[in-house]
């Protein structure tokens, strides 16, 4: 199995919109400041919005369960896959970028696939 190049990893971290990725996972985000958004963390039982997403830095952090990271880390946690598999899901899926293109990535889980494609 060939290693994913560092340049490809950096491209994914920069090009994938974490806000769109989180929202495609079914998390409703509300603006909390210029670059900050908040929502309920899907990784633990969350009654109040403890998940913070920084759009400018493309990073997330949950103050309830301490989950944190960037787009690849989000996919690892959401899909329960390795770093390599998460990077491949993002790389091989449809373009997940800021701008006019709709944010998507290939989902392993059928219910998540429906949310990503807007069928829910």
Secondary structure as a PSIPRED ss2 file (coil, helix, strand):
# PSIPRED VFORMAT (PSIPRED V4.0)

   1 X C   1.000  0.000  0.000
   2 X C   1.000  0.000  0.000
   3 X C   1.000  0.000  0.000
   4 X C   1.000  0.000  0.000
   5 X C   1.000  0.000  0.000
   6 X H   0.000  1.000  0.000
   7 X H   0.000  1.000  0.000
   8 X H   0.000  1.000  0.000
   9 X H   0.000  1.000  0.000
  10 X H   0.000  1.000  0.000
  11 X H   0.000  1.000  0.000
  12 X H   0.000  1.000  0.000
  13 X H   0.000  1.000  0.000
  14 X H   0.000  1.000  0.000
  15 X H   0.000  1.000  0.000
  16 X C   1.000  0.000  0.000
  17 X C   1.000  0.000  0.000
  18 X H   0.000  1.000  0.000
  19 X H   0.000  1.000  0.000
  20 X H   0.000  1.000  0.000
  21 X H   0.000  1.000  0.000
  22 X H   0.000  1.000  0.000
  23 X H   0.000  1.000  0.000
  24 X H   0.000  1.000  0.000
  25 X C   1.000  0.000  0.000
  26 X C   1.000  0.000  0.000
  27 X C   1.000  0.000  0.000
  28 X C   1.000  0.000  0.000
  29 X C   1.000  0.000  0.000
  30 X E   0.000  0.000  1.000
  31 X E   0.000  0.000  1.000
  32 X C   1.000  0.000  0.000
  33 X C   1.000  0.000  0.000
  34 X C   1.000  0.000  0.000
  35 X C   1.000  0.000  0.000
  36 X E   0.000  0.000  1.000
  37 X E   0.000  0.000  1.000
  38 X E   0.000  0.000  1.000
  39 X E   0.000  0.000  1.000
  40 X C   1.000  0.000  0.000
  41 X C   1.000  0.000  0.000
  42 X C   1.000  0.000  0.000
  43 X C   1.000  0.000  0.000
  44 X C   1.000  0.000  0.000
  45 X C   1.000  0.000  0.000
  46 X C   1.000  0.000  0.000
  47 X C   1.000  0.000  0.000
  48 X C   1.000  0.000  0.000
  49 X C   1.000  0.000  0.000
  50 X C   1.000  0.000  0.000
  51 X E   0.000  0.000  1.000
  52 X E   0.000  0.000  1.000
  53 X E   0.000  0.000  1.000
  54 X E   0.000  0.000  1.000
  55 X C   1.000  0.000  0.000
  56 X C   1.000  0.000  0.000
  57 X C   1.000  0.000  0.000
  58 X C   1.000  0.000  0.000
  59 X E   0.000  0.000  1.000
  60 X E   0.000  0.000  1.000
  61 X E   0.000  0.000  1.000
  62 X E   0.000  0.000  1.000
  63 X C   1.000  0.000  0.000
  64 X C   1.000  0.000  0.000
  65 X C   1.000  0.000  0.000
  66 X C   1.000  0.000  0.000
  67 X C   1.000  0.000  0.000
  68 X E   0.000  0.000  1.000
  69 X E   0.000  0.000  1.000
  70 X C   1.000  0.000  0.000
  71 X H   0.000  1.000  0.000
  72 X H   0.000  1.000  0.000
  73 X H   0.000  1.000  0.000
  74 X H   0.000  1.000  0.000
  75 X H   0.000  1.000  0.000
  76 X H   0.000  1.000  0.000
  77 X H   0.000  1.000  0.000
  78 X H   0.000  1.000  0.000
  79 X H   0.000  1.000  0.000
  80 X C   1.000  0.000  0.000
  81 X C   1.000  0.000  0.000
  82 X C   1.000  0.000  0.000
  83 X H   0.000  1.000  0.000
  84 X H   0.000  1.000  0.000
  85 X H   0.000  1.000  0.000
  86 X H   0.000  1.000  0.000
  87 X H   0.000  1.000  0.000
  88 X H   0.000  1.000  0.000
  89 X H   0.000  1.000  0.000
  90 X H   0.000  1.000  0.000
  91 X H   0.000  1.000  0.000
  92 X H   0.000  1.000  0.000
  93 X C   1.000  0.000  0.000
  94 X C   1.000  0.000  0.000
  95 X C   1.000  0.000  0.000
  96 X C   1.000  0.000  0.000
  97 X C   1.000  0.000  0.000
  98 X C   1.000  0.000  0.000
  99 X C   1.000  0.000  0.000
 100 X C   1.000  0.000  0.000
 101 X C   1.000  0.000  0.000
 102 X C   1.000  0.000  0.000
 103 X C   1.000  0.000  0.000
 104 X C   1.000  0.000  0.000
 105 X C   1.000  0.000  0.000
 106 X C   1.000  0.000  0.000
 107 X C   1.000  0.000  0.000
 108 X C   1.000  0.000  0.000
 109 X C   1.000  0.000  0.000
 110 X H   0.000  1.000  0.000
 111 X H   0.000  1.000  0.000
 112 X H   0.000  1.000  0.000
 113 X H   0.000  1.000  0.000
 114 X H   0.000  1.000  0.000
 115 X H   0.000  1.000  0.000
 116 X H   0.000  1.000  0.000
 117 X C   1.000  0.000  0.000
 118 X C   1.000  0.000  0.000
 119 X C   1.000  0.000  0.000
 120 X C   1.000  0.000  0.000
